[in-house]
Amino acid sequence: AGYLGIKTPVPYRYRKELGGRLKYGLNFAYGGTGVFDTPAPEPNMTTQIDFLQQLLDDSVYSKRALKTSVALVSLAGNDYSNYIATNGSTAGFPAFIGRVVNQLKVNLKRIHNLGVRKIAASALQPLGCLPQSTAQFSFEQCNESENALVGLHNQLLAQAVNDLNKETNSSSFFVLDMYNAFWNVFNQKQAHQVSPTFVNPFEPCCVGVSAAFSCGSVDENGVKQYTLCSNPKSKFFWDTVHPTEQGWRAVYSTPALQSSLKQFW
């Protein structure tokens, strides 16, 4: 929102307490969720869109308001983490990716049918470069087999967006190029001088003291079981999956993201 020059949308949970700010939009996202159910006990993307539908039905928003609105649909890979965690087979992975993207396509079309006329779907970042995957390589290199699967997801997503634009005879749908934006930063090809150079972009700032612990873990006595780097601004990743604020600033300053964001207008 900041990079588009608009105010941060209100979290859906606080829609009543912050009713005066609803004109700036709502954030329906729940951490850990996907297009399908995941271990996170939160609403999946279909239910999140149901919430928007309900707000329309209750006249909190009008169709007319949505026609001048934009939507960011972010799918960050939780469906795939869940597939791996539930012992999904390597052979079945490509077919599962097809199912995920097909459901995402259904969701994007539904948002369009509700009235939104500019809808961005974020491409997957190179998941094989997250610290949870680079740890096995001492944070020195990415997991190429994981990135190959990400490539398939992004290829199918680009095709789905292309199909939706043809079906609706519009240019309503587009992809936010997170994949190349992350690589721009990893390769230190900064768009602006404000973007920092990260010494080792794959090494996180906050890590558990052992494999049994993660960032933020404490033992039964409340003793910290994680370590922090001395300067979070020097790190691209905060923990094993999430970039730092400085990391995100770098991503959004890249040519790949700047070019994608222009499609919102």
C-alpha positions in Angstrom: 0.0 0.0 0.0 2.8 2.4 0.9 4.5 1.9 -2.5 1.2 2.7 -4.2 0.9 5.9 -2.1 -2.2 4.8 -0.3 -3.0 4.1 3.4 -2.5 0.7 4.9 -5.8 -1.3 4.7 -7.5 -2.1 8.0 -7.3 -5.7 9.3 -10.7 -7.4 8.8 -10.8 -8.3 12.5 -10.9 -4.5 13.4 -13.5 -3.5 10.8 -15.9 -2.4 13.5 -13.5 -0.7 15.8 -11.9 1.2 13.0 -15.0 1.7 10.9 -14.0 5.2 9.9 -11.0 3.9 8.0 -12.9 1.3 5.9 -12.7 3.7 3.0 -9.0 2.8 2.8 -9.8 -0.8 2.3 -9.5 -4.1 4.2 -6.9 -6.7 4.7 -8.5 -10.2 4.7 -5.3 -12.1 5.1 -4.6 -14.7 7.8 -1.1 -15.9 8.5 -0.4 -19.5 7.5 -3.4 -19.9 5.3 -3.7 -21.0 1.6 -6.3 -21.6 -1.0 -7.0 -24.9 0.7 -7.1 -25.6 4.4 -3.7 -25.8 6.2 -2.7 -26.6 9.8 -3.4 -22.9 10.6 -6.8 -22.8 12.3 -7.9 -19.8 10.2 -10.2 -19.2 7.2 -8.8 -20.2 3.8 -8.9 -17.9 0.8 -12.4 -19.0 -0.2 -13.8 -18.0 3.2 -11.8 -14.7 3.1 -13.6 -13.8 -0.1 -16.9 -14.8 1.6 -16.1 -12.1 4.1 -15.9 -9.5 1.2 -19.1 -10.9 -0.3 -20.9 -10.4 3.1 -19.7 -6.8 3.4 -21.2 -6.2 0.0 -24.5 -7.9 1.0 -24.5 -5.7 4.2 -23.9 -2.6 2.1 -20.7 -1.8 4.0 -19.2 -1.5 0.5 -21.0 -0.8 -2.8 -20.4 -2.4 -6.2 -19.5 1.1 -7.3 -16.8 1.5 -4.7 -15.3 -1.9 -5.7 -15.1 -0.8 -9.4 -12.6 1.9 -8.4 -10.7 -0.4 -6.0 -7.7 -2.7 -6.4 -7.1 -6.1 -4.9 -3.8 -7.8 -4.1 -4.2 -11.6 -3.9 -1.2 -13.1 -2.1 -0.5 -16.8 -2.1 2.9 -17.3 -0.4 3.3 -21.1 -0.4 1.5 -22.4 2.7 -0.4 -24.9 0.6 2.9 -26.4 -0.5 4.4 -26.4 3.0 1.3 -28.4 4.1 1.6 -30.8 1.1 5.2 -31.6 2.2 4.3 -31.8 5.9 1.5 -34.3 5.1 3.9 -36.6 3.2 2.7 -35.6 -0.3 4.7 -37.5 -2.9 7.4 -35.9 -5.1 5.7 -37.5 -8.1 2.4 -36.0 -7.2 3.7 -32.4 -6.7 3.1 -31.1 -10.2 -0.5 -32.2 -10.2 -1.0 -30.6 -6.8 0.4 -27.4 -8.1 -2.1 -27.5 -10.9 -4.9 -27.9 -8.3 -3.7 -24.9 -6.3 -3.4 -22.7 -9.3 -6.9 -23.8 -10.6 -8.4 -22.9 -7.2 -6.5 -19.6 -7.2 -8.0 -18.9 -10.7 -11.5 -19.5 -9.4 -10.8 -17.1 -6.5 -9.5 -14.4 -8.8 -12.5 -14.6 -11.1 -14.9 -14.4 -8.1 -13.2 -11.2 -6.9 -13.6 -9.8 -10.4 -17.3 -10.8 -10.4 -17.8 -9.0 -7.1 -16.8 -5.8 -9.0 -13.1 -5.2 -8.5 -11.5 -4.2 -11.8 -7.7 -4.3 -11.0 -6.5 -7.6 -9.4 -2.9 -8.5 -8.8 -1.9 -12.0 -8.0 1.6 -12.3 -6.5 3.9 -14.8 -8.1 5.6 -17.1 -5.7 9.0 -16.0 -4.4 11.9 -18.5 -4.9 10.9 -20.8 -2.0 14.1 -22.8 -2.4 16.0 -19.7 -1.3 14.2 -19.3 2.1 16.5 -20.0 5.0 14.5 -23.1 5.9 15.7 -24.5 2.6 19.2 -23.0 2.5 20.1 -24.1 6.0 21.2 -27.5 4.7 23.7 -25.7 2.4 25.0 -23.5 5.3 22.9 -20.7 3.9 25.2 -20.5 0.9 22.9 -21.7 -1.9 19.3 -22.3 -2.8 17.4 -25.6 -3.2 17.1 -25.8 -7.0 14.5 -28.6 -7.1 12.2 -26.5 -4.9 12.7 -23.5 -7.2 11.9 -25.6 -10.2 8.5 -26.4 -8.7 8.0 -22.7 -7.9 8.7 -22.1 -11.6 5.9 -24.4 -12.6 3.5 -22.6 -10.2 4.4 -19.2 -11.7 4.1 -20.5 -15.2 0.6 -21.9 -14.6 -0.3 -18.7 -12.8 0.8 -16.5 -15.7 -1.3 -18.8 -18.0 -4.3 -18.5 -15.7 -4.1 -14.7 -15.6 -3.8 -14.6 -19.4 -6.9 -16.9 -19.7 -8.9 -14.7 -17.3 -8.1 -11.6 -19.2 -9.3 -13.3 -22.4 -12.5 -14.6 -20.7 -13.4 -11.2 -19.3 -12.2 -9.3 -22.4 -10.2 -7.1 -20.1 -6.8 -6.3 -18.7 -8.1 -6.6 -15.1 -5.7 -9.4 -14.0 -1.9 -9.2 -13.7 1.0 -10.9 -11.8 3.2 -9.2 -9.3 6.7 -10.5 -10.1 7.9 -11.5 -6.7 10.1 -14.2 -8.1 12.4 -11.9 -10.1 12.2 -9.2 -7.5 13.7 -11.5 -4.9 16.4 -12.6 -7.4 17.2 -8.9 -8.2 18.0 -8.5 -4.5 19.9 -11.7 -4.1 22.0 -10.7 -7.1 22.3 -7.2 -5.6 20.9 -5.5 -8.7 19.4 -2.6 -6.8 17.0 -0.3 -8.5 17.8 2.6 -6.1 20.7 3.5 -3.9 18.4 3.2 -0.9 18.4 -0.6 -1.3 21.1 -2.1 1.0 23.5 -4.8 0.0 22.9 -7.8 2.2 26.1 -9.6 3.1 24.6 -13.1 3.0 20.9 -12.8 1.9 20.1 -16.4 2.7 21.1 -16.2 6.4 18.4 -15.1 8.8 18.6 -12.7 11.7 16.5 -14.7 14.2 17.1 -18.5 14.6 16.4 -21.2 17.2 19.4 -22.5 19.2 18.7 -25.9 17.7 16.5 -27.6 15.2 13.9 -28.2 18.0 13.4 -24.4 18.4 12.5 -21.5 16.1 12.7 -17.7 16.2 10.8 -16.6 19.3 10.8 -19.9 21.1 11.2 -20.1 24.9 11.5 -23.1 27.1 9.2 -24.1 30.0 11.0 -21.6 32.2 10.5 -18.7 29.8 14.2 -18.8 28.8 14.9 -17.7 25.2 15.8 -20.5 22.9 16.8 -18.3 19.9 19.5 -15.9 18.9 19.3 -12.5 17.2 21.8 -10.9 14.9 23.3 -7.6 16.0 21.8 -5.5 13.2 18.5 -6.7 11.6 18.8 -4.0 8.9 21.8 -5.9 7.6 19.7 -9.0 7.0 17.3 -9.8 4.2 15.5 -12.5 6.1 14.2 -12.1 9.7 13.5 -15.7 10.4 13.5 -18.9 8.3 10.7 -17.8 6.0 9.9 -14.1 6.3 12.0 -11.1 5.0 12.9 -8.3 7.3 11.3 -4.8 6.8 14.6 -3.8 5.1 14.3 -6.9 3.0 10.9 -6.0 1.8 12.0 -2.4 1.1 14.7 -3.8 -1.2 12.2 -6.2 -3.0 9.8 -3.3 -3.6 12.6 -1.1 -4.9 13.6 -3.5 -7.7 12.8 -3.0 -11.4 10.8 -6.2 -11.4 8.4 -5.0 -8.7 8.3 -1.4 -9.8 7.3 -2.5 -13.3 4.6 -4.8 -11.9 3.2 -2.1 -9.6 2.6 0.3 -12.6 -0.1 -2.1 -13.8 -2.3 -1.0 -10.9 -2.9 2.3 -12.6 
